[in-house]
Amino acid sequence: MARPCPLCANEQLRPLRVSHVEVGTCVQCHGLWFPRGAWARVPDRPPLRAFLGAARRAPSRCRKKGHLIPPERGTCATCASAPLACPDCGQRLARVVTRAGPVEVCPHCEGLWLDAGGYARLEGVTDLQAAPASAGKTSIQTCSACADTIQSDMFVYEGDVYCSRCRPPGAVPRQR
């Protein structure tokens, strides 16, 4: 069964083996989709149940720009884009932000989406406490594109923050 990439328009996920488990990957964004049961077979990663509780009340992110969409909204208030959808069941994916980085979880079918680099960030992680509620209000910033912590130069474009590697054309420097 062909599965659409939750992030990229008109891209299908292709099979890939990760730690002897078949998952789906997008050749454009390099994200990984772990269908129901696949994440449990991957060694040295936190259990899916660590994400599911938070996923039931977590926001989604929009497909177009990655803006957060509260669970009660159907589309993004900023750009009117739809939320990321589960490649298996079509339900909206919930964005769970942990100290190890963000993951997208389908509370309905229990699939898991990781952006490029997300798999490596979760290796050996056992404590998946949610990121502090004040994380967006401190000097620690994460890139809207790659979710890496921005260490030095920060750029802003259409209300989103980017690192120097991911900044889109037209982004302006922002003081820390």
Secondary structure, DSSP 4 states (H G I P E B T S, - for coil): ---B-SSSTT-B-EEEEETTEEEEE-TTT--EEE-TTTGGGSTTS--THHHHHHHTT--EEBTTT--EE-TT-SS-TTT-PPBPB-TTT-PBPEEEEETTEEEEE-TTT--EEE-TTHHHHTTT----PBPPTTGGGSS--B-TTT--B--S-EEEETTEEEETTTPPTT-EEE--
